[in-house]
Amino acid sequence: MTNNSSTPLSKILPVLFGFFIMGFVDVVGTLTAYAKQEFNLSETLAGFIPSMIFIWFLLLSVPTASLMNKIGRKKTVQLSNVITIIGMIIPFISFNFHNCMLACVLLGIGNTILQVSLNPLLTNVVKGDMLSSSLTAGQVVKAVSAVCAPFIALFATNTLGNWQYIFPIYAVITIVSSLWLLATPIREEAPGKASSSLASSFRLLSDRTVLLCFIGILFVVGVDVGMNTVTPKLLIERAGMEYTNATLGISVYSLCRTIGALIGAAMLLKMSDMKYYKIHIFIALLAIAVLFFAQAEIAILALVGVIGYACSSIFSVIFSIALKARPEKANEISGLMVTGICGGAIIPPAMGILSDATGSQVGSVLVISICILYLVTFSLTAKTTK
């Protein structure tokens, strides 16, 4: 990414590296797959593992925005790092199902705080028309983190002896990110003496654009988490792949998201947000329709990759549209949009319930399809501001 004229890369890079920590929530697909096997869980129960992480986006996003108004964006990011480090250490000290779930809870809390505060912090080092592209660059880093997750788990299993070592690896990476940001001076607005109330934040949903963006975030995250959880299950159910290899299918989705985000960061410098959005969401709609019928391993992986590519920058475009709609309320808008990430807590349980009811992963694909259909509708109804 090219830095703007007033901000050196030395300030941009530590903020962007925070998106790698943000990507830790994408380990949920790998974690769900390993935990389901390790603890012999049903589809329905395994479907609630993502909820342990993503429910906190519903409960804590707006309060975090209020806290951020008091203590500042950088301190809020550092608070998230501390919580994440604690969460990643617990299952390493004592590994069992309950501690794994506690780790998920703390990961979710830490990541909620991070996602609310890191996007606004980026606006303190990147200004103006480069915002959409810079947010997309952050999503590239986040996607790289997601690509790494299955391989880190595989390394932990094959080299270190157990997949549980993924937790201390993530703790060390978070410590590095925290120290790097601590050493980087960033000028931001002085914290306010009074924070906005929850009611005033949620009143922003009366703005039609903000409301549509909020629902859009909910569903695009539902697609992302849903694809992470369903991909290995589709490969096992339809293509008969062995369990460990099937989890690597998540990396195909994540890798294509990374490539798509890289291309998207460049395209969004030359193309309007909504034109980019429309082209890619219709590609995703076509791919998910074909996925209903795909049986071969190559076909499934190809379609999963297309969906990952097509949806790679949808989150950052919607986020940018919301911030541009009410720039004077950036902290509150960020809190509301991150609240929408609770889609990751809502969609996977719905997928698990419907899959158990139908006896196949067709139920999961149907739920993801509904999410994409809303995102198509958003592209036809939302108004944007450049």
C-alpha positions, 0 to 999 in steps of 0.5 A: 500500500502506498502511504499518503504524503503526510504519514510515514510507513512507520506509523501505518505498518503497526496499525495494519499489523493489528489487522493480523490480530483481528484475523485471529477470529478466522481461526474459528473454522479450524478451531470448530473442526478440531474441537468437534473431533477432539470432544466428539461434538454434534453439528448443533453443539459445534455450531455454537462454538463461533457464538462463543466468539462472536456474541460479544460483538453484539454485547460490547461493540457500542459500549466499547465505542463509548469507552474509546471516546473516553480513553482514546483509540490507541489505548483501546486497541492495547486493552484488546491486546491484553485480553487476547493474550490472557485468553490465548494463555489459559488453554495452554496452561490447562487444556480442556473443553471448558478452557477452550471455550473460555479462550473463545470468549476472551478472544471474542471480547478482545477482538470486539474491542480491537475491531471497534477501535482499530478501524478508527485508529487507521483514520488517524494515520490515513486520510481522505480518498484513500480510506476505502483502499486502506481499510481494504489493505487492512482486510488483506492483512486480516485475510493473510492471518486467516490463511495462516490459521490452518497451517499454524494448527497443522504445524502445532499438530505435526511438529509440536505434538498437539493442535492446542499449541496454536494458542501460545503461538497466537499469544506471542504474535499478539505480544509483538503487535502490542509492543510495536504499537506501544513504540509508535507515536500516533496523534489522535483527537483528545478523548472527550470528557463525556461519552455518547450513550448507548441510546444515542449510538443506536439512534444512528440506525434511524439513518437509512444508510447506516441501518442498511450498512449495519444489516449488511455487516451482519450478513457479510460476516455471516457469509465469511464465518459460514464459509469457514465452517462449512468448507471442510464439512462439504469436502468430507461429506461430498468428496470423502476427504480425510479430516485433516486435509479437509480443514486445509480447504479453509485456506483456499477460501482465505487465500482467495480472500487475500488475493481479492482484497489485494486486487480490491485495494487497487480497484477501489482507488480507481472505481466507485465503492458501489460499482465494485460492490455490485460486480463482486456480489453478483459473482458471489451469488452465482457461485453459491447457487452452483455450490448447491450442486457441486460434488467433486473436490476440485469443483467445491474448492473452486467455488469456495475460492470464487466466493472468497474472492468475490466477498473479500472487500465487501466488508470494508466497502460497507464499513467505508460507506457507513463512515462516510455517511456520518463522519462526525460520528466515526467512533459511534458508527464503528461501534454499530458496524462492529456490532453487526459482526455478531452475524458470526454468532447467529449464522453458524448455529442456524447452519448447524440446526438446519444441517442436522434437520436436513441430514446434510450440508445443503442446509448450511449452504442455504443459510449462506445463500440467504445472506448473499441475497440480502447483500445483493439487495443492499447493492440495489438500494443503498446510497453512497457518498464519495 
